[in-house]
């Protein structure tokens, strides 16, 4: 008989050998009760004292499964059955799976196993004050203890294999789970079906392909008190970003009802990102919140004779987030506790994949499952691989990108799992959603596209594990795409995955990250799109020298800030309707601007934390502002917007200062509420020192006071006057960032947007270089930081050498040229050092 090594009883009873309570087992007991149950026991024992709520229960042991198999002589019959198994032949696999499961289900449990499961379930009922009259189930000598009982406790009955939830193989979803199981008969039946599910088609295939012996693996069954999330919400969270492997952000997903829909991808859930380091410091760093469609929810089936059913979610509920901000933060704190504990136990960083549920009766949150994340945590960090489209085509449909890769091939639309034999290796699988029954063909796909699901659904998890791109939650992919159609599936353009018509050329760039040189000159990055920030953070650099607000405003907010501040005064009813739809979650519409801008900036700041992130305040020209929703009503018509009402001149102007106040509020939230004090605001196009003072005074009105809470403020150097009066600007600002594009334009007196004079535009012009040299000299004399964020160092190696030789503090470069320029800078510094010596 198998038994815990530290058992108090050296001679366990049959009951002790067949069943153990969760609080009797821990993570070292995977051979005894499987990965899932061992993890539940570990958390109940070690993490409940730290405030993590985990519903209790019991587990049948691996010995119980083997006892059942041996008593009935099933192993020899199963071995004979599998003697001609071929998992690559789907018909053969299906036939053998059906026969194996039937063999187990048609074999009764030994009476002693049935009795011990019954007794344990009734003790669980008693623990929750809802035990039944059990006269029909237990011997008369044991009935007295339970006579006060009146009703059964509903439980989840979950399979837990002994080869499961390992750091390098999840086995997730290979065996069955049954929810809302109520009563002795149903518990016994569900346990029996769990035993049989060790031989689902997908489990047989998975074990065979992974090299696990079918008869070395045993199955434990966990019987756990149900959390009434059918009356509230549930979801999945990862203590790591599932796409990029960025370790400092947790991803929480949430939908209404029982969690099975989120796990299986039957719904598009809400998604929330939280920054872990400053959360641990006591801040509230929710970096992003994205509303999912949440069209259905799984609830108890009270009258239909089934255990659960799906019902529609009302439109009003769909337009709300499934959980509150405090609950998002509470769950993330638990994720950190769980991750830290398992990392300590394993002696290596162990990001976690965690299922949670909220009880609709009590309002309490619970962790119902936790396992090691098995994809990003296994990747090597020494090679950076980037996929990049080399052409373009019509976009057929979009969804959530999974995998940061590109795949292509002939589409195969399959609506039913019974049609999977039609799939051909190398095709693009297009379907409504997947579950583990689809895995035999998923591993053969060049890409996967689904109508439903979020970034933690089954299709997403398996695609990552298989190393193929997937686009989930497309809505109507099976209607838009057709079998035989050639498509390119791009997940390499941020969070939006795009399906292009035809086979669009692409390249894969690989960069070795080991043994890169360190340079005196800081090598920083230009970043505009928050959706790319976590992946860009994998490129070694010294922070962000230019984070542009324009991308966030144009693509995420889409609306002119004054149109939000004066929504009721908008004259264009069509525009007013569009803005109303965008801001449906907000009673006070300017909060939409502040929220989205804070989340975008916060995501970039978090990606590179604690390195500096220089955020340039908005630098749209009036014609660009006019293109935002509602913008035309508030913007002037200028002959030359490039040198018109832009940058600093806007911020303190009566016609715009309240809009600038929203930007200041967003940055204050990032620094003060999220704790991301590595953010450094930067003022563009500041024509005079007097303007600089006015802008700083405007910022201070909104809580951004230079010097408080270590706040630095930089200024762009892009106007000749910034160079001429650099000494005066140094008294006002903490640093300079040279904008070489505008500085070149204004030094040479040309419009860089005009094709007629474009041939004269050259940052290497002697006059421009003289300007650059002067500002570097003056800034350093005043003890001010000076860097450059223009394109010139990326385009011209000789210009980069010129800057380094002048002793510039930092170069901020576009991501695609950063590593190349880093090597050039290192070589230049090395030559300079040799010369000086």
C-alpha positions in Angstrom: 0.0 0.0 0.0 1.2 3.5 -0.8 1.2 6.0 1.9 2.8 9.3 2.8 6.2 8.9 4.2 5.4 11.1 7.1 2.2 9.4 8.0 1.4 9.3 11.7 0.3 5.7 11.3 3.0 3.2 10.3 0.3 0.8 9.4 -2.4 2.7 7.4 -5.9 1.4 7.3 -7.5 0.5 3.9 -9.3 3.9 4.1 -6.1 5.8 4.7 -4.5 4.1 1.8 -7.4 4.7 -0.6 -8.3 8.3 0.4 -6.4 11.3 1.8 -7.7 14.8 2.7 -6.1 17.7 1.0 -4.6 19.0 4.2 -2.7 15.7 4.5 -0.8 16.0 1.3 1.7 18.5 -0.3 3.6 19.1 -3.4 6.0 16.2 -2.9 3.0 13.8 -3.0 2.5 14.0 -6.8 3.2 10.2 -7.1 0.5 9.7 -4.5 -2.4 12.0 -5.5 -1.3 13.6 -8.8 -0.2 17.1 -9.6 -3.6 18.9 -9.2 -4.4 17.4 -5.8 -0.9 17.7 -4.5 -0.9 21.4 -5.3 -4.3 21.9 -3.6 -2.9 20.3 -0.5 0.2 22.3 -0.6 -1.7 25.6 -0.8 -4.1 24.6 2.0 -1.3 23.7 4.3 1.2 26.4 3.5 -0.7 29.3 1.9 -4.0 29.4 3.8 -2.1 31.0 6.8 -1.0 33.7 4.4 -4.6 34.6 3.4 -5.0 32.5 0.3 -8.5 30.9 0.3 -8.6 27.4 -1.1 -11.8 25.2 -0.8 -11.0 21.9 0.9 -11.8 18.3 0.0 -10.2 14.9 -0.4 -8.5 12.8 -3.0 -8.5 9.2 -3.9 -4.9 7.9 -4.1 -2.9 6.5 -6.9 -3.1 3.2 -4.9 -6.9 3.4 -5.1 -6.7 3.5 -8.9 -4.2 0.7 -9.1 -6.1 -1.4 -6.6 -9.2 -1.0 -8.8 -7.3 -1.9 -11.9 -5.5 -4.9 -10.3 -8.6 -6.3 -8.5 -10.5 -6.4 -11.8 -7.5 -7.7 -13.9 -7.8 -4.7 -16.2 -4.1 -4.0 -16.9 -3.6 -7.1 -19.0 -6.7 -6.4 -21.0 -5.7 -2.8 -21.6 -2.1 -3.8 -22.6 -3.6 -6.2 -25.1 -6.0 -3.6 -26.4 -3.1 -1.1 -27.0 -0.8 -3.6 -28.7 -1.8 -2.2 -32.2 -2.4 1.4 -31.1 -1.5 4.1 -33.7 -2.1 7.6 -32.4 -1.4 9.1 -35.8 -4.4 7.3 -37.2 -7.3 9.2 -35.8 -9.8 6.3 -36.5 -7.5 3.8 -34.7 -7.0 6.2 -31.8 -10.8 6.8 -31.4 -11.6 3.1 -31.5 -9.0 2.2 -28.9 -10.0 5.1 -26.6 -13.7 4.1 -26.7 -12.9 0.5 -25.9 -10.5 1.4 -23.0 -13.0 3.7 -21.4 -15.9 1.2 -21.8 -13.7 -1.5 -20.2 -13.2 0.7 -17.1 -16.8 2.0 -16.9 -18.3 -1.5 -17.2 -16.2 -2.7 -14.3 -17.7 -1.9 -10.8 -15.6 -0.3 -8.1 -14.5 -2.7 -5.3 -16.9 -2.4 -2.4 -14.2 -1.1 0.0 -13.3 1.7 -2.5 -17.0 2.7 -2.9 -17.5 2.8 0.9 -14.4 4.9 1.6 -15.4 7.5 -1.1 -18.9 7.6 0.3 -17.7 8.1 3.9 -15.3 10.8 2.9 -17.9 12.7 0.9 -20.3 12.6 3.8 -17.6 13.9 6.1 -17.1 16.8 3.7 -20.9 17.4 3.7 -20.8 17.4 7.5 -17.9 19.9 7.5 -20.0 22.4 5.5 -23.1 21.8 7.7 -25.2 20.3 4.9 -24.7 16.5 5.3 -27.5 14.2 4.3 -29.3 11.3 5.9 -27.0 8.5 4.9 -28.8 5.5 6.2 -28.8 3.9 2.7 -25.1 4.3 2.3 -23.2 3.4 5.5 -23.3 0.5 7.9 -25.7 1.0 10.8 -22.8 1.4 13.2 -21.8 4.6 11.4 -25.2 6.2 10.8 -25.6 7.8 14.2 -22.8 10.4 13.5 -24.7 11.8 10.5 -28.4 11.7 11.6 -28.6 15.5 11.9 -27.7 15.9 8.3 -30.3 17.3 5.9 -28.8 17.9 2.4 -25.8 17.2 0.2 -22.9 19.5 -0.5 -22.2 20.2 -4.1 -18.6 19.4 -5.1 -16.3 19.5 -8.1 -14.9 16.1 -9.0 -11.5 16.5 -10.8 -9.1 14.2 -12.3 -5.5 14.4 -11.1 -2.9 12.3 -12.9 0.4 11.4 -11.4 2.2 12.7 -14.5 0.5 16.1 -14.4 1.3 19.8 -13.7 5.0 19.2 -14.2 7.2 22.2 -15.0 7.8 21.0 -18.5 4.5 19.2 -19.3 1.1 20.4 -18.2 -1.2 17.6 -19.3 -3.9 20.3 -18.8 -7.4 19.2 -19.7 -6.3 15.6 -20.6 -8.7 14.1 -18.1 -12.2 15.0 -17.1 -13.7 17.4 -14.5 -17.3 17.3 -13.3 -18.9 20.3 -11.7 -22.0 20.7 -9.4 -21.9 17.0 -8.4 -24.4 16.4 -5.7 -25.2 13.2 -3.7 -23.4 10.0 -3.1 -24.5 8.2 -6.3 -23.3 11.1 -8.5 -20.0 11.4 -6.7 -19.3 7.7 -7.1 -20.3 7.9 -10.8 -18.2 10.9 -11.4 -15.1 9.3 -9.7 -15.7 6.3 -12.0 -15.8 8.5 -15.1 -12.6 10.3 -14.0 -10.8 6.9 -13.8 -12.0 6.1 -17.3 -10.9 9.5 -18.5 -7.3 8.5 -18.1 -7.9 7.0 -21.5 -9.5 9.8 -23.4 -8.3 10.0 -27.0 -6.4 13.2 -26.2 -4.7 11.7 -23.1 -3.7 8.6 -24.9 -2.2 10.7 -27.8 -0.5 13.2 -25.4 1.2 10.5 -23.3 2.3 8.5 -26.4 3.8 11.6 -28.1 5.5 12.7 -24.8 7.0 9.3 -24.1 5.0 8.5 -21.0 4.0 4.8 -20.4 0.2 4.5 -20.1 0.6 2.0 -17.2 3.2 4.1 -15.2 0.6 6.9 -14.9 -2.1 6.5 -12.3 -5.1 8.6 -11.6 -6.2 10.3 -8.4 -9.6 12.0 -8.1 -10.1 15.2 -6.2 -13.5 15.9 -4.6 -13.6 19.6 -3.7 -16.3 21.8 -2.3 -17.8 23.9 -5.1 -17.4 27.6 -5.1 -20.7 29.2 -6.2 -19.2 31.1 -9.0 -22.3 30.2 -11.1 -23.8 33.1 -9.1 -20.7 35.4 -9.7 -17.6 35.1 -11.8 -14.4 33.0 -12.3 -11.4 32.8 -14.5 -7.7 32.0 -15.0 -4.7 34.0 -14.1 -1.0 33.7 -15.0 1.8 35.1 -12.9 3.7 35.8 -16.1 2.7 37.4 -19.4 1.6 34.5 -21.5 2.8 36.0 -24.8 6.2 37.5 -24.1 7.3 35.7 -21.0 7.6 39.1 -19.2 7.8 38.0 -15.6 6.8 41.2 -13.8 3.2 41.3 -15.0 0.3 39.1 -14.1 -2.5 38.4 -16.5 -6.0 37.9 -14.9 -9.0 36.9 -17.0 -12.6 36.9 -15.8 -16.1 35.9 -17.0 -19.4 35.3 -15.4 -20.4 31.8 -14.1 -18.4 28.7 -13.6 -14.8 28.7 -14.9 -15.0 25.9 -17.5 -16.0 28.3 -20.2 -12.9 30.4 -19.7 -10.6 27.4 -19.7 -12.2 25.9 -22.8 -12.4 29.2 -24.7 -16.2 29.2 -25.0 -16.2 32.9 -24.0 -14.1 35.9 -24.6 -13.3 37.0 -21.0 -12.2 40.3 -19.6 -8.5 40.7 -19.3 -6.5 42.6 -16.8 -2.7 43.2 -16.5 -1.2 44.0 -13.1 2.4 45.0 -12.4 3.7 42.8 -9.6 6.8 44.8 -8.2 4.9 47.9 -7.2 1.8 46.0 -6.2 4.0 44.4 -3.5 5.1 47.9 -2.5 1.4 48.8 -1.8 0.5 50.6 -5.0 -2.5 49.8 -7.3 -0.8 49.2 -10.7 -3.5 47.9 -13.0 -1.8 48.4 -16.3 -4.6 47.4 -18.6 -8.3 46.4 -18.5 -10.0 45.0 -21.6 -13.7 44.3 -21.7 -14.5 40.8 -23.1 -17.8 40.0 -24.8 -18.7 37.3 -22.1 -21.8 36.2 -24.2 -22.6 33.1 -22.1 -22.2 31.8 -18.6 -22.2 28.3 -17.1 -24.5 27.8 -14.2 -26.1 25.0 -12.2 -28.8 23.2 -14.1 -31.4 22.9 -11.3 -34.3 21.4 -13.3 -32.8 20.1 -16.5 -31.3 16.8 -15.2 -27.8 17.8 -16.2 -25.1 19.1 -13.8 -24.5 22.5 -15.6 -25.8 24.5 -18.5 -24.9 27.6 -20.4 -27.2 30.6 -20.5 -26.9 34.0 -22.3 -25.5 37.0 -20.4 -27.6 40.1 -20.5 -26.3 43.0 -22.6 -26.0 45.3 -19.5 -23.8 42.7 -17.7 -21.6 42.1 -20.8 -20.9 45.9 -20.8 -19.5 45.7 -17.3 -16.2 44.2 -16.0 -16.8 40.9 -14.3 -14.8 41.8 -11.2 -13.9 45.1 -9.4 -10.4 46.6 -9.3 -9.9 45.6 -5.6 -10.6 42.0 -6.6 -8.2 42.2 -9.5 -5.5 43.4 -7.1 -6.4 40.8 -4.4 -6.1 37.9 -6.9 -2.8 39.2 -8.2 -1.4 39.4 -4.6 -2.4 35.7 -4.3 -0.7 34.9 -7.6 2.5 36.5 -6.3 2.3 34.5 -3.0 1.7 31.3 -4.9 4.5 31.9 -7.4 6.9 32.8 -4.6 6.1 29.7 -2.6 6.5 27.3 -5.6 9.7 29.1 -6.7 11.1 28.5 -3.2 10.0 24.9 -3.1 11.4 24.1 -6.5 14.5 26.3 -6.1 13.9 28.0 -9.5 11.6 30.7 -10.7 8.2 29.0 -11.2 5.5 31.2 -12.9 2.1 29.8 -12.2 -1.1 29.0 -14.1 -4.0 29.5 -11.6 -7.8 29.0 -11.7 -9.9 31.2 -9.4 -13.5 31.6 -8.5 -15.7 34.1 -6.7 -18.6 32.8 -4.5 -21.8 34.6 -5.4 -23.3 33.8 -2.0 -20.5 35.1 0.2 -18.6 37.4 -2.1 -15.3 35.6 -1.2 -12.6 34.8 -3.7 -11.0 31.4 -3.9 -8.1 29.6 -5.7 -9.4 26.3 -7.0 -6.3 25.1 -8.9 -2.6 26.1 -9.5 0.0 24.5 -11.7 3.4 25.6 -13.1 3.2 27.5 -16.4 4.9 25.3 -19.0 5.6 27.4 -22.1 7.3 30.7 -21.4 9.1 29.5 -18.3 10.8 26.8 -20.4 12.1 29.2 -23.1 15.7 30.2 -23.4 16.4 33.9 -22.9 19.6 33.9 -24.9 18.1 34.2 -28.4 15.7 36.9 -29.5 13.5 35.8 -32.4 11.5 38.4 -34.3 9.0 37.7 -37.1 8.4 40.6 -39.6 6.1 40.8 -42.5 7.9 41.8 -45.7 4.7 42.7 -47.6 1.0 43.3 -47.1 -2.4 42.2 -48.3 -6.1 42.6 -47.4 -6.9 42.0 -43.8 -9.7 39.4 -43.7 -10.3 39.3 -39.9 -8.7 40.2 -36.6 -8.7 38.8 -33.1 -6.3 38.4 -30.1 -2.8 37.5 -31.1 -1.1 34.5 -29.4 2.5 33.6 -30.0 4.3 36.6 -31.6 4.9 34.5 -34.7 3.7 34.3 -38.3 2.2 31.2 -39.9 0.6 30.6 -43.3 -1.0 28.0 -45.4 -4.3 26.7 -46.7 -7.3 27.3 -44.4 -9.3 24.3 -43.2 -12.7 25.3 -41.6 -13.9 22.6 -39.2 -17.0 23.1 -37.1 -17.2 19.7 -35.4 -14.6 17.6 -33.6 -15.9 14.6 -35.5 -14.6 16.1 -38.7 -11.0 16.5 -37.6 -9.9 13.5 -39.8 -10.4 15.9 -42.8 -7.5 18.1 -41.5 -4.2 17.9 -43.4 -0.8 18.6 -41.9 0.4 22.2 -42.5 -3.1 23.7 -42.9 -4.4 26.6 -40.9 -7.1 25.3 -38.5 -10.2 27.5 -38.4 -12.9 26.6 -35.9 -15.3 27.9 -33.3 -13.2 26.8 -30.3 -11.0 23.9 -29.3 -10.8 21.5 -26.4 -8.4 18.7 -25.7 -10.2 16.4 -28.1 -8.7 18.6 -30.9 -5.1 18.2 -29.9 -4.3 15.3 -32.3 -4.6 17.8 -35.2 -3.6 21.0 -33.5 0.0 19.8 -33.4 0.0 19.5 -37.2 -1.4 23.0 -37.9 0.7 25.9 -39.2 -1.6 28.3 -37.3 -4.9 28.2 -35.5 -7.9 30.7 -35.7 -10.9 30.5 -33.5 -14.2 32.5 -33.2 -14.2 32.3 -29.4 -11.7 32.4 -26.5 -9.2 34.7 -24.8 -5.5 34.5 -24.2 -5.9 31.8 -21.5 -8.2 29.5 -23.4 -7.4 26.0 -24.5 -6.5 27.0 -28.1 -4.1 29.7 -26.9 -2.4 27.4 -24.3 -1.8 24.6 -26.8 -0.7 26.9 -29.6 2.0 28.3 -27.3 3.0 24.8 -26.2 3.2 23.7 -29.8 5.1 26.8 -30.9 2.6 28.0 -33.5 0.7 31.3 -33.9 -3.0 31.5 -33.0 -5.6 34.2 -33.3 -8.5 33.7 -30.8 -11.8 35.5 -30.3 -12.2 36.5 -33.9 -16.0 36.3 -33.6 -16.9 35.1 -37.1 -13.7 33.6 -38.6 -15.6 30.4 -39.7 -17.9 32.5 -41.7 -15.3 34.8 -43.3 -12.7 32.2 -44.1 -13.2 29.3 -46.5 -11.5 25.9 -46.7 -8.8 25.9 -49.4 -8.2 29.7 -49.1 -4.5 30.7 -48.8 -4.0 32.9 -45.7 -1.2 34.4 -43.6 -1.7 34.5 -39.9 0.3 37.3 -38.2 0.7 37.5 -34.5 3.8 39.7 -34.8 2.2 43.1 -34.8 1.1 43.6 -31.2 -2.0 42.4 -29.4 -4.2 42.4 -32.5 -3.7 39.3 -34.6 -4.5 39.7 -38.3 -5.4 37.2 -41.0 -4.1 38.4 -44.4 -5.3 37.2 -47.7 -2.7 35.1 -49.5 0.8 34.1 -48.6 2.5 37.3 -47.5 6.3 37.1 -47.4 7.9 37.4 -44.0 11.3 37.0 -42.4 12.5 35.7 -39.0 15.3 37.6 -37.4 17.4 35.9 -34.7 19.7 37.8 -32.4 22.1 36.3 -29.9 21.7 38.2 -26.6 24.6 36.6 -24.7 27.9 38.5 -24.2 26.7 41.9 -25.4 29.1 44.7 -24.5 28.3 47.3 -21.9 28.8 50.9 -23.0 29.4 54.2 -21.2 26.8 55.8 -23.4 23.3 54.7 -22.4 21.6 52.9 -25.2 17.8 53.6 -24.9 14.8 52.7 -27.0 12.0 54.7 -28.7 8.6 53.1 -27.9 5.2 54.2 -29.0 2.9 51.1 -28.9 2.3 49.8 -25.3 1.2 46.5 -26.9 4.8 45.8 -27.9 6.4 47.0 -24.7 6.7 43.7 -22.9 8.3 42.0 -25.9 10.6 45.0 -26.5 11.8 44.8 -22.9 13.6 41.6 -23.8 16.1 43.6 -25.9 18.9 44.7 -23.6 18.8 48.5 -23.1 19.1 51.2 -20.5 15.4 52.3 -20.6 13.2 54.3 -22.9 14.4 57.7 -24.2 11.2 58.5 -26.0 7.7 57.1 -25.2 5.3 58.8 -27.6 1.8 59.6 -26.4 0.5 60.1 -29.9 0.2 56.4 -30.6 -1.8 55.8 -27.5 -4.1 58.7 -28.1 -4.7 58.0 -31.8 -5.1 54.2 -31.5 -6.4 53.6 -28.0 -8.3 56.8 -27.2 -9.2 58.0 -30.7 -11.0 61.0 -29.3 -10.0 64.6 -28.9 -9.7 65.4 -25.2 -11.8 68.6 -25.6 -14.5 66.5 -27.2 -14.7 64.5 -24.0 -14.6 67.6 -21.7 -17.3 69.2 -23.7 -19.2 66.2 -24.9 -22.7 67.7 -24.6 -21.6 70.6 -26.8 -20.6 68.4 -29.7 -22.3 69.4 -32.9 -21.7 66.3 -35.0 -24.3 63.7 -33.9 -22.5 60.9 -35.7 -19.3 61.7 -33.9 -21.1 62.1 -30.6 -22.6 58.6 -31.0 -19.1 57.1 -31.7 -17.7 58.7 -28.7 -20.6 57.6 -26.5 -20.0 54.0 -27.6 -16.2 54.3 -26.9 -16.9 55.7 -23.4 -19.8 53.6 -22.4 -18.2 52.4 -19.2 -17.6 56.0 -18.0 -20.1 58.3 -16.4 -17.6 61.2 -16.7 -16.2 61.0 -20.1 -12.8 62.7 -19.5 -12.0 59.8 -17.2 -11.8 57.6 -20.3 -8.9 59.7 -21.6 -7.1 59.6 -18.2 -7.6 55.9 -17.8 -6.5 54.8 -21.2 -3.5 57.2 -21.3 -2.4 56.1 -17.8 -2.7 52.4 -18.8 -0.7 52.9 -22.0 2.1 54.9 -20.3 2.0 52.6 -17.3 2.5 49.5 -19.5 5.6 51.0 -21.1 6.9 52.2 -17.8 6.3 48.8 -16.2 8.0 47.0 -19.1 11.3 48.7 -18.4 11.0 49.4 -14.7 13.0 50.6 -12.8 15.0 52.0 -15.7 14.0 55.5 -16.8 11.2 56.0 -19.2 11.1 59.5 -20.8 7.5 60.3 -21.8 7.0 63.1 -24.3 3.8 64.9 -23.7 1.5 65.0 -26.7 3.0 66.6 -29.8 0.2 66.4 -32.4 0.0 69.2 -34.9 -3.4 71.0 -35.2 -4.3 69.1 -38.4 -3.5 65.8 -36.6 -5.6 66.8 -33.6 -8.4 67.6 -35.9 -8.4 64.0 -37.2 -9.3 62.7 -33.8 -13.0 62.1 -33.1 -14.6 65.5 -32.4 -11.3 67.3 -33.2 -12.5 69.5 -36.0 -14.8 71.5 -33.7 -11.9 72.5 -31.5 -8.9 72.9 -33.9 -7.8 75.9 -36.0 -7.0 75.8 -39.7 -3.3 76.5 -40.0 -1.3 77.1 -43.1 1.8 75.4 -41.6 0.9 73.3 -38.6 4.5 71.9 -38.4 5.6 75.3 -36.9 2.3 76.3 -35.6 0.2 75.6 -32.5 2.0 72.6 -31.1 3.8 71.4 -28.0 4.3 73.7 -25.1 2.4 76.6 -26.6 -0.8 74.5 -26.3 -0.4 73.4 -22.7 -0.9 76.7 -21.0 -3.2 78.3 -23.6 -6.8 79.0 -22.4 -8.1 77.2 -25.4 -6.3 73.9 -24.5 -5.0 73.9 -20.9 -7.9 71.8 -19.5 -7.1 69.1 -22.1 -3.4 69.2 -21.1 -4.6 68.8 -17.5 -5.9 65.3 -18.5 -2.5 64.3 -19.7 -1.0 65.5 -16.4 -3.6 63.6 -14.4 -2.7 60.4 -16.3 1.0 60.7 -15.6 0.3 61.5 -12.0 -1.7 58.3 -11.7 1.1 56.3 -13.3 3.7 57.7 -10.8 1.6 58.1 -7.7 -1.1 55.3 -7.9 0.9 52.7 -9.9 4.2 53.5 -8.2 6.0 53.9 -11.5 8.3 56.8 -10.5 10.7 55.9 -13.3 8.5 58.0 -15.6 10.1 61.3 -16.7 7.8 63.8 -18.5 9.3 65.7 -21.4 8.0 68.9 -23.0 8.2 69.2 -26.8 8.5 72.3 -28.9 9.2 74.7 -26.1 10.1 77.9 -27.9 11.2 80.1 -24.9 12.3 79.6 -21.3 9.2 81.6 -20.3 7.0 79.0 -22.0 8.8 76.3 -20.1 8.0 78.0 -16.7 4.3 78.4 -17.7 4.1 74.7 -18.6 5.8 73.6 -15.3 3.3 75.8 -13.4 0.4 74.1 -15.3 1.7 70.7 -14.4 2.1 71.7 -10.8 -1.6 72.6 -10.7 -2.3 68.9 -11.4 0.1 67.4 -8.9 3.2 67.1 -11.1 5.6 69.4 -9.3 9.2 69.2 -10.4 11.3 67.9 -7.5 8.5 66.3 -5.6 8.5 62.6 -5.3 11.8 62.7 -7.3 10.0 64.1 -10.3 12.3 65.2 -13.1 11.1 67.1 -16.2 13.0 67.1 -19.5 12.7 69.4 -22.5 13.0 68.5 -26.2 15.9 70.3 -28.0 14.5 70.7 -31.5 14.4 74.5 -32.0 17.6 76.6 -32.5 16.5 78.7 -29.5 16.8 75.7 -27.3 20.4 75.5 -28.2 21.1 79.2 -28.1 19.5 79.6 -24.6 20.5 76.1 -23.3 22.0 77.7 -20.2 18.6 79.2 -19.3 16.7 76.0 -20.1 19.1 74.2 -17.8 17.8 76.3 -14.9 14.2 75.1 -15.7 14.5 71.5 -16.8 16.5 68.5 -15.6 17.6 67.2 -19.0 17.5 67.6 -22.8 16.6 65.2 -25.6 17.7 66.3 -29.0 15.0 65.8 -31.6 17.2 65.7 -34.7 14.4 65.7 -37.2 12.9 69.0 -36.1 16.3 70.5 -35.2 17.5 69.8 -38.8 14.4 71.1 -40.3 14.5 74.4 -38.4 18.3 74.9 -38.7 18.1 74.4 -42.5 14.8 76.3 -42.8 13.0 73.6 -44.8 9.7 71.7 -44.5 10.7 68.0 -44.0 7.3 67.0 -45.4 7.9 68.8 -48.7 9.2 66.5 -51.5 10.6 69.6 -53.3 13.3 70.2 -50.7 13.6 66.7 -49.2 17.0 66.2 -50.8 18.4 69.0 -48.6 17.3 67.3 -45.4 20.4 65.8 -43.7 21.2 65.6 -40.0 24.9 65.4 -40.9 24.9 69.0 -42.2 27.7 71.0 -40.6 25.3 73.6 -39.2 23.1 70.9 -37.6 26.2 69.2 -36.1 27.3 72.5 -34.7 23.9 72.9 -33.0 24.2 69.4 -31.5 27.7 70.0 -30.3 26.7 73.3 -28.6 23.8 71.9 -26.7 25.8 68.9 -25.5 28.6 71.2 -24.3 26.2 73.6 -22.5 24.1 70.9 -20.9 27.1 69.0 -19.5 28.6 72.3 -18.2 25.4 72.8 -16.2 25.3 69.2 -15.0 22.2 68.3 -17.1 21.6 65.0 -18.8 21.5 65.2 -22.6 20.5 62.5 -25.1 19.1 62.2 -28.6 15.8 60.5 -29.6 15.8 61.3 -33.4 16.3 58.9 -36.3 19.8 60.0 -37.2 21.9 57.7 -35.1 19.9 54.7 -36.4 20.3 55.8 -40.0 23.9 57.0 -40.0 26.7 55.2 -38.1 29.0 58.1 -38.6 26.5 60.4 -36.8 26.3 58.0 -33.9 30.1 58.0 -33.7 30.1 61.8 -33.7 27.6 61.9 -30.8 29.6 59.4 -28.7 32.8 61.3 -29.3 31.1 64.4 -28.0 30.2 62.5 -24.8 26.5 62.5 -25.2 24.8 60.7 -22.3 22.3 58.6 -24.2 21.1 57.5 -27.6 17.5 56.5 -27.9 16.9 54.3 -30.9 14.2 52.4 -32.8 14.1 48.8 -31.7 15.2 47.3 -35.0 18.5 49.3 -35.0 19.3 49.3 -31.3 21.6 46.2 -31.1 23.4 47.2 -34.3 24.0 50.7 -32.9 25.0 49.2 -29.5 27.9 47.3 -31.1 28.9 50.4 -33.0 28.9 52.5 -29.9 31.0 49.9 -28.0 33.5 49.9 -30.8 33.7 53.7 -30.9 34.2 53.9 -27.1 36.9 51.3 -27.3 38.8 53.1 -30.0 38.4 56.4 -28.0 39.8 54.7 -24.9 42.7 53.3 -26.8 43.5 56.7 -28.3 43.3 58.5 -25.0 45.6 56.0 -23.3 
